[in-house]
Amino acid sequence: MPFELGHKAYGSWAKGRGVNPNEILVHENDRLGGLSGFFSTRVRVYKA
């Protein structure tokens, strides 16, 4: 889903349809540019 296009309700026709998936993301901004940090989850990669 595109950033900030989800919603809970904006009028009677939208009531009960959809939620904002961005609510479950960690709110973190890029330290240099100030943009939203979508990739703030850390992972470890091991050689198989």
C-alpha positions in Angstrom: 0.0 0.0 0.0 1.4 3.5 -0.8 2.5 5.5 2.1 -0.2 7.4 4.0 -3.1 6.2 1.7 -4.7 3.8 4.2 -7.4 5.1 6.5 -10.0 4.1 9.0 -13.0 6.2 8.0 -13.6 9.4 6.1 -17.4 9.5 5.9 -20.2 7.0 6.2 -19.3 5.1 3.0 -15.8 4.3 4.3 -16.8 3.4 7.8 -15.6 -0.1 8.6 -13.4 -0.4 5.5 -9.7 -0.6 5.7 -7.1 0.5 8.2 -3.8 2.4 8.0 -1.0 -0.2 7.7 1.5 2.4 8.6 0.3 2.2 12.3 2.3 -0.9 12.8 5.6 0.5 11.4 8.3 1.9 13.7 8.3 5.7 13.5 11.9 6.5 12.8 13.3 9.2 10.5 16.5 9.2 8.5 19.1 11.1 10.5 20.6 12.9 7.5 17.7 13.7 5.3 14.8 13.6 7.8 12.7 11.3 5.6 10.8 8.4 7.0 12.9 5.4 7.8 11.1 2.4 6.3 14.0 0.0 6.7 14.7 0.4 10.4 14.4 -3.3 11.2 17.7 -4.9 11.8 18.6 -8.4 10.6 21.6 -10.6 10.7 22.7 -12.6 7.7 24.8 -15.7 8.2 26.7 -17.8 5.7 24.9 -21.1 5.1 
